[in-house]
Amino acid sequence: MEIILKEDIKGLGYKNDTVDVKPGYGRNYLIPQGFAIIASVSNRKMIAENIRQAAHKAEKLRQDAEDLAKSIGDVVLEIRTKAGESGKIFGAITALQVSDALAAKGFEIDRKKISFDTQVKNVGEYKVSLDLHKEVQHDVSINVVAE
């Protein structure tokens, strides 16, 4: 089943992308929740017109995302958490904690745009990916230290 996404969905696609999904996923979840519409001829024309009209806005958003990535640069975030003697932390570091650490540095990033390469369950250095825009991804280093 082909659908057109109305908003970014992690792991599936970005707004206005036409993607193939299983019929049940499209009919029972994406369309009723308002995340997608069926990719009919009229809907494709409507989306194409919307994209054409919003092209300059999209360029501005991409440029803002690139500027944000440059301003973040090579920032290393320090996240303090409780850990055992062996360096294993209690629980795991989440996207919310990384988002809060970025906010403390003055960068407002939605937690849904933060993803980890590996689960952070020990004290040490890790890389975190920020999905700032469809075309702009940025990596940030986090340093997990025991309290």
Beta strands, then each sheet from edge to edge (+ up, - down):
strand 1: 2-5
strand 2: 18-20
strand 3: 36-38
strand 4: 76-81
strand 5: 114-116
strand 6: 124-133
strand 7: 136-146
sheet 1: 2+ 1- 3+
sheet 2: 4+ 7+ 6- 5+
end
